[in-house]
């Protein structure tokens, strides 16, 4: 679930405002000043390995503490990926 259950405006379901996150002991932030607004629906997230896709999904699901604001008007669920041997 989102870190803040405050309603966001209009048709926006999720809003990230100046969201930053870095792993402990990492030299750089994985997310730095991210601004994002999404309406209700289904979305895909594509990017290179190590680009921060899983981290962003963990932020949206409220699994990580971040700088900035994560607002939503409902629940966000992240299904962890499983390795296929």
Secondary structure, DSSP 8 states (H G I E B T S, - for coil): --SB----STTEEEEEEEEEE--TT-SS-SEEEEEEEEESS-------TTSSHHHHHHHHTT-S--EEEEEESS-----------
